[in-house]
Amino acid sequence: MSLHTLMFGWEYPPRHLGGLGVACQGLVRGLVTQNVQVTLVLPFAADGSEDHIDILCPQERHIRNIRVESYLLPYDSPELYAQRISSVPRETAQIYGEDLGHAVHILTETSVDLTKDLRPDIVHTHDWMTYEAGVRSARHHGKPLVTHIHATELDRTHFHPNEWIYGRERWGFEQADHIIAVSNYTKNILIQHYGINPDKISVVHNGSSEQPTLHPTPPVRRSLGEDGYTLHPRRHPMVLFLGRLATQKGPMHFLEMASMVHRHDPDVQFVVAGDGHLLPSLVDQAVKLGLQHCMVFAGKVSNTEARKLFAQASCFVMPSLSEPFGLVALEAIAQGAPVILSKQSGASEVIGHAFKVDFWDTDKMADCVLTILRDAPLASQLTSEAPRILQKLTWENQAGKVVSIYENLLRS
């Protein structure tokens, strides 16, 4: 008989802003291959703007989707939610939540009510907005609760948390029967900053759905063409940043590094792909650093566009201040891009052939970029490990580890 997991999430493709939604989708699809039945509960746009979107997965008979109307968005803060809800009629705000806490409470009440008649074997939650729903559902059904940590408030705020969100997280961790952390880096944060017993935490690194792309020619000084995506070998090399333009992702450090590289090699181009509240500040800073003629802000890109950018990049830099995993690094190596990773990341635990630097050490970061640009054999060596990594880190393999955690909980 297959297991049935009742899963509470807060983002899922195509409606997602970051890696949590991609990881949730990968895990769900991986669990399906392990003969697990998944009921997935998600908030969706209360204004109806995305009513035409249905979440589709292989083998639909194994998956049931329950959508809960909500004005919540991924990575919400009290300030962002208050700003957004202020633009809707008061009657609507009262229905969906006049502040972030109220909105989470309504999401919890609705989610628990909609799932009260199910018969799951396990309840599984993804990050803090879902914790209360998970705790209450697990108690109602009398089943074990697994809490999956993709990021903490400390990661998102560079260890200057909103105390209310931090408190909700800590409470959720304490209530869980078992915790899955996406990296040892995250496990250590839970132990050191939340006081969680390490015996309660298992590390299951994120998986990847990417297949390695084999380039028919050796690495060259690859660059963006006039159309934005065409490869023009041996012209201007291109260094890529791709991610949310938020403090956590380190885009300001990328600009500092770019300024140093530019002084040594004015031919290098830099592309910042992604969107976020820091965009205006980043554009201003790029101009102050004299990078306006070699820096492109590409905005948010599609998956197809992202793959083309990775394939064009002479190297990809992930300078995150605190990155629980960093799926974007796996996407980069799949397209043959050498990577430079923050040591403060989970991806650095699974990608052996990479330069790894502290996020604040932009001098060393710049040295790594210049080394890759000047040393083609080294750049080729850095990409040689990608097929082995991606073959090991499939979502089917990683979901198998999650199923083992489920089974151990049910036996204990």
Secondary structure, DSSP 8 states (H G I E B T S, - for coil): ---EEEEE-S-BTTB-SSHHHHHHHHHHHHHHHTT-EEEEEEEEETTSTTTT-----SSGGGEEEEEEEE---TT--HHHHHHHHTTS-HHHHHHH-SSHHHHHHHHHHHHHHHTTT---SEEEEESGGGHHHHHHHHHHHT--EEEEES--HHHHHTS---HHHHHHHHHHHHH-SEEEESSHHHHHHHHHHH---GGGEEE----B-------SS--------TTSS---TTS--EEEEES-SSGGG-HHHHHHHHHHHHHH-TT-EEEEE---TTHHHHHHHHHHTT-TTTEEEEES--HHHHHHHHHH-SEEEE--SSBS--HHHHHHHHTT--EEEESSBSGGGT--SSEEE-TT-HHHHHHHHHHHHH-HHHHHHHHTTHHHHHHHSBHHHHHHHHHHHHHHHHH-
